[in-house]
Amino acid sequence: MFDAIRNNSRVLFFVLLLLIIPSFVFFGLDGYTQFREGRQVVATVAGQEITQGELDAAHRRSIERVRQQMPGVDLGMLDTPEMKQSTLDSLVRERVMALAADKLHLVTGDERVRRIFQSDPQFEFLRRPDGTVNQEILSAQGLSSQQFTESLRRDLSLRQVMAPLSASATAGRSVRDQAIDAFLQARDVQWTLFAASDYASRIQPTEEEIAAYYGDPANAAQFLSREHASIEYLVLDSEAVQQGISVSEDDLRKYYEENISRYSTPEERRASHILIRAEPGQRDAARAKAQELLDQLKARPEAFAELARQHSQDPGSAANGGDLDFFGRGAMVQPFEDAAFSLKPGETSGLVETDFGVHIIRVTAVRGGERKPYETVRDEIEKTVRAQLAQTRFAEVAEQFSNLVYEQPDSLQPAADALRLPVRKAERVERTPAPGAEGPLASARLLEALFSPDSLSTKRNTQAIEVGSGQLVSARIVEHSPARTLPLEEVRAQVRERVVARKAAEQARQEGQSKLAAWKAAPESAALGVSKTVSRLDAGELPPDVLRAALAASPDTLPAWVGVDLGSTGYAVVRVNKVLGRDTRPGGEQLEAQYAQVWGAAETQAYYESLKQRFKVKTQPLTR
């Protein structure tokens, strides 16, 4: 029970991670029909609409984000109705949390945003070695540094809605102990197994029994040769477009010069400051106090640290003589940053006013700002430029791809030749994605088009189908094998095995039930195994179904007898002799932690459901 809830919590955590970088809407208008579909409302939150277009864009961005973080992931697993519903749930949750945060006036300051970005492991893929954001990755997602910073600030503010409840939601000790004591209860049991395999050697099925099993409509699916096809397909994606792009050395050097800040070590300043806080209506007094201190510094520049310790109202730095250590651009509020980065080491600012109050700033050291040589970053620049050009040209090439596979429907070769794409082949492709399928063959949309009546009858190219973010595919049937029932002669051995297994399981069940009745009437005649103590922490050799039955048996009358039908395995008889206390083996402490986690998650979810009611959330069934 607790394992199942814990696993669901992990899924919830994964969904929440997808909210860290909000999806930004980008979609083209492929005619009036798609525009109308894009405007279809799939949910409303406090009267605010979430459209199909917004959902599609958010889902594409989510898939692309996962692809970048886990290049080997099977994208077909993400492009499913269930995952689209998860994306919609995430968009609804984001809207609900935003409204709640606004009502509660929750905000996140610059310093916390910087600290979370530099310390949280989930942003490791976005951090450069120097701690700054990797702009190339953001650019690939269509985000600027400012957009990312604001989205992170927004997410942190939204988290504050639930944070107090998550931290304080705890179950009472007595309630927790009763639940865990019951869950970890140990029992003294004896059992025996009537194994179906022990009866199989005695069974000799007749031809009539074999024919009857084969002819039973309920068993027909066991002897079907599944429908499958040999196919060819083309894939157009960013990587394929890049193959046709050439970039000159002059273009690379121009990009280097125009984006030199990306290839320079970020400049950082170490500064100390004296802060005089300015409460509402007291800014003039704060300014006067700061000016008095500034005049003293002009007379005694060496007294900065002493005056900071005595007068600064910043509790985080006053004790250190006002020292703020090194910081880069974006770490401080704008007026403070502008002043600090305009000073040379040893220089002291005038009065600098921010929302916090009035500052006097002294820069004590400067580091960074060195430019990386072009030769050391050339390959990185070429990769970036190719990716950007491919992104720009993809729409043009995608239109050409779509036209070619449509205008010359009897073969993929013309499109392959024109765009220099390899024709790929696959065998035994079925209507539904195979377990473990990857890439285009994991796309339900592609397979649906490939196995459409028109595609099967004409063996023509499918239309260009988007199977992932920035990935188009067209495919055609080469050879189709319909589903068929295999003749009895081909599957006789298989049928015989199943008849034997069924009859053996039935005989084991009959004998087990007979012995169970006899042993209940005369317990001294029971031929059971030795007595053993079992619990959820230690099942011993008991199969899971037998353990569950033993622990579920009523303790009102002991010994308690239970029969357990194990299907093709056989039949088990269990006797519960005693109900013992809580199993004290190692593992209970972990369960207590899980229980607390589940309790907190339940209270948090209940609060979220109340917010959904408060903001009148309405969702529509997804049609695509």
Residue pairs with C-beta under 8 A, 6 or more apart in sequence:
1 183
2 183
2 591
2 594
2 595
2 598
5 594
5 598
5 601
6 594
6 597
6 598
9 597
9 598
9 601
12 601
15 86
15 89
15 90
16 90
17 122
18 62
18 65
18 87
18 90
19 90
19 93
19 94
19 155
19 158
20 122
20 151
20 152
20 155
21 61
21 65
21 141
21 143
21 148
21 151
21 152
22 94
22 151
22 154
22 155
23 54
23 57
23 58
23 59
23 60
23 61
23 62
23 91
24 57
24 61
24 142
24 143
24 147
25 53
25 54
25 57
25 58
26 57
26 142
27 38
27 53
27 56
27 57
28 395
29 35
29 38
37 52
37 53
37 624
38 51
38 52
38 53
38 56
39 51
39 52
39 53
40 51
40 52
40 623
41 49
41 50
41 51
41 52
41 620
42 50
42 51
42 52
42 55
42 88
42 619
42 620
42 622
43 49
43 50
43 88
43 91
43 92
43 617
43 618
43 619
43 620
44 50
44 616
44 617
44 618
45 92
45 95
45 96
45 99
45 615
45 616
45 617
46 95
46 99
46 615
46 616
47 616
48 95
50 88
50 91
50 92
50 95
52 624
54 91
55 84
55 87
55 88
55 91
55 622
58 87
58 90
58 91
59 79
59 83
59 84
59 87
60 469
61 141
61 469
62 78
62 87
63 75
63 78
63 79
63 468
63 469
64 141
64 469
64 470
65 141
66 73
66 75
66 78
67 73
67 75
67 468
67 469
68 125
68 137
68 140
68 141
69 125
74 436
74 437
74 438
74 439
74 442
75 438
75 439
75 442
75 467
75 468
75 471
76 433
76 437
76 438
76 439
76 441
76 442
76 443
76 444
76 467
77 83
77 442
79 442
79 443
79 444
79 445
79 467
79 468
80 444
81 622
84 622
85 622
88 619
88 622
92 612
92 617
92 619
93 608
94 158
95 615
96 608
96 611
96 612
96 615
96 617
97 158
97 161
97 162
97 611
98 154
98 158
99 611
99 615
100 161
100 611
100 615
101 157
101 158
101 160
101 161
104 160
104 161
106 157
106 158
106 160
106 161
107 157
108 153
108 156
108 157
108 160
110 330
110 331
110 332
110 333
111 331
111 332
112 156
113 149
113 152
113 153
113 156
114 330
114 331
116 123
116 152
116 156
117 123
117 126
117 127
117 133
117 152
118 127
118 131
125 134
125 137
126 133
126 134
126 137
126 138
126 148
127 133
127 134
128 134
130 265
130 266
130 368
131 328
132 266
132 328
133 145
133 148
135 145
135 262
136 262
136 380
136 384
138 144
138 145
138 147
138 148
139 384
139 388
140 387
140 391
143 151
145 330
149 330
162 604
162 607
162 608
165 600
165 603
165 604
165 607
166 600
166 604
169 599
169 600
169 603
169 604
170 596
170 599
170 600
171 595
171 596
171 599
176 592
176 595
176 596
176 599
179 595
180 582
180 588
180 591
180 592
180 595
181 581
181 582
183 536
183 591
184 535
184 536
184 537
184 582
184 583
184 588
184 591
185 535
185 551
185 579
185 580
185 581
185 582
185 583
186 533
186 534
186 535
186 580
186 581
186 582
186 583
187 533
187 534
187 535
187 550
187 551
187 576
187 577
187 578
187 579
187 580
188 531
188 532
188 533
188 576
188 577
188 578
188 580
189 531
189 532
189 533
189 534
189 542
189 550
189 574
189 575
189 576
189 577
190 526
190 528
190 529
190 530
190 531
190 532
190 574
190 575
190 577
191 528
191 529
191 542
191 546
191 550
191 572
191 573
191 574
191 575
192 527
192 528
192 529
192 572
192 573
193 566
193 569
193 570
193 571
193 572
194 508
194 509
194 511
194 512
194 515
194 570
194 571
194 572
194 573
195 508
195 569
195 570
196 501
196 504
196 505
196 507
196 508
196 568
196 569
196 570
197 504
197 570
198 504
198 508
198 570
199 503
199 504
199 507
199 508
200 500
200 501
200 504
202 507
203 499
203 500
203 503
203 504
203 507
205 496
205 499
205 500
205 503
209 499
210 488
210 492
210 495
210 496
210 499
211 488
213 219
213 495
213 498
213 499
213 502
214 223
214 488
214 491
214 495
219 498
220 485
222 494
222 498
223 485
223 486
223 491
223 494
223 495
224 483
224 484
224 485
224 486
225 481
225 483
225 484
225 485
225 486
226 430
226 483
227 430
227 431
227 451
227 480
227 481
227 482
227 483
228 427
228 428
228 429
228 430
228 481
229 428
229 429
229 430
229 450
229 451
229 477
229 478
229 479
229 480
229 481
230 425
230 426
230 427
230 428
230 429
230 477
230 478
230 479
231 425
231 426
231 429
231 450
231 475
231 476
231 477
231 478
232 412
232 423
232 424
232 425
232 475
232 476
232 478
233 412
233 423
233 424
233 426
233 440
233 446
233 473
233 474
233 475
233 476
234 401
234 405
234 412
234 415
234 416
234 421
234 422
234 423
234 424
234 473
234 474
234 475
235 421
235 424
235 439
235 440
235 471
235 472
235 473
236 397
236 398
236 401
236 419
236 421
236 464
236 471
236 472
236 473
237 468
237 470
237 471
237 472
238 387
238 390
238 391
238 394
238 470
239 390
240 419
240 421
241 390
241 393
241 394
241 397
242 386
242 387
242 389
242 390
243 420
244 397
244 419
244 420
245 386
245 389
245 390
245 393
247 382
247 385
247 386
247 389
251 385
252 378
252 381
252 382
252 385
253 374
255 381
255 384
255 385
256 263
256 374
256 377
256 378
256 381
260 371
263 371
263 372
263 377
263 381
264 368
264 369
264 370
264 371
264 372
265 368
265 369
265 370
265 372
266 328
266 329
266 368
266 369
267 328
267 329
267 341
267 366
267 367
267 368
267 369
268 326
268 327
268 328
268 366
268 367
268 368
269 326
269 327
269 328
269 340
269 341
269 343
269 363
269 365
269 366
270 323
270 324
270 325
270 326
270 327
270 363
270 364
270 365
270 366
270 367
271 324
271 327
271 340
271 343
271 361
271 362
271 363
271 364
272 304
272 305
272 308
272 317
272 321
272 322
272 323
272 324
272 361
272 362
272 364
273 308
273 312
273 314
273 317
273 322
273 324
273 336
273 359
273 360
273 361
273 362
274 290
274 293
274 304
274 307
274 308
274 311
274 312
274 322
274 359
274 360
275 312
275 313
275 314
275 356
275 357
275 358
275 359
276 286
276 287
276 289
276 290
276 293
276 311
276 312
276 313
276 357
276 358
276 359
277 286
277 313
277 356
277 357
278 285
278 286
278 287
278 353
278 356
278 357
278 358
279 286
283 353
283 358
286 357
286 358
287 351
287 353
287 358
289 311
289 358
290 351
290 358
290 359
290 360
291 351
293 307
293 311
293 360
294 348
294 350
294 351
294 360
296 303
296 307
297 303
297 304
297 307
297 348
297 360
301 348
304 321
304 322
304 348
304 362
305 321
305 322
305 323
306 321
308 317
308 318
308 321
308 322
309 318
309 319
309 321
309 322
312 318
312 322
313 357
314 322
314 356
317 323
317 324
322 362
323 364
326 365
326 367
327 340
328 368
329 337
329 341
330 337
331 337
332 340
333 354
333 355
333 356
335 352
335 353
335 354
336 352
336 354
336 359
336 361
339 349
339 352
339 359
339 361
340 349
340 361
340 363
343 349
343 361
343 362
343 363
344 363
344 366
345 363
345 364
345 365
345 366
346 362
346 363
346 364
347 362
347 363
348 360
348 361
348 362
349 359
349 360
349 361
349 362
350 360
351 358
351 359
351 360
352 358
352 359
352 360
352 361
353 359
391 470
394 470
397 419
398 464
398 472
400 418
400 419
401 415
401 419
401 464
401 472
401 474
402 463
402 464
402 472
404 414
404 415
404 418
404 419
405 412
405 415
405 461
405 462
405 463
405 464
405 474
406 461
406 463
406 464
408 414
408 415
408 461
409 458
409 460
409 461
410 459
410 460
410 461
411 461
411 476
412 423
412 461
412 474
412 475
412 476
413 423
415 421
415 474
416 422
416 423
425 478
426 441
429 441
429 447
429 450
430 447
431 447
431 448
431 451
432 444
432 447
433 441
433 442
433 443
433 444
433 447
434 441
439 467
440 446
440 467
440 471
440 473
440 475
441 447
442 467
443 465
443 467
443 468
443 473
445 465
445 466
445 467
446 462
446 465
446 467
446 473
446 475
449 455
449 462
449 463
449 465
449 475
450 462
450 475
450 476
450 477
452 462
454 460
455 462
455 476
455 477
456 477
456 480
459 476
459 477
459 478
459 480
460 476
461 474
461 475
461 476
462 474
462 475
462 476
463 474
464 472
464 473
464 474
465 472
465 473
465 474
466 472
467 473
488 495
501 568
502 568
505 567
505 568
505 569
505 570
508 570
508 571
509 565
509 570
509 571
511 571
512 563
512 570
512 571
512 572
512 573
513 563
513 571
515 527
515 573
516 561
516 563
516 573
518 525
519 525
519 526
519 528
519 561
519 573
519 575
520 561
523 559
523 575
526 575
528 573
528 575
531 577
532 540
533 580
534 540
534 542
534 547
534 550
534 551
535 551
535 583
535 585
536 547
536 551
536 583
537 583
537 585
537 587
537 588
538 583
538 585
539 547
542 550
543 566
543 569
543 572
545 564
545 566
545 572
546 564
546 566
546 572
546 574
549 562
549 564
549 572
549 574
550 562
550 574
550 576
552 562
553 560
553 562
553 574
553 576
554 560
555 576
555 579
558 576
558 577
558 578
558 579
559 575
559 576
559 577
560 575
560 576
561 573
561 574
561 575
561 576
562 573
562 574
562 575
562 576
563 571
563 572
563 573
563 574
564 571
564 572
564 573
564 574
565 571
566 572
582 588
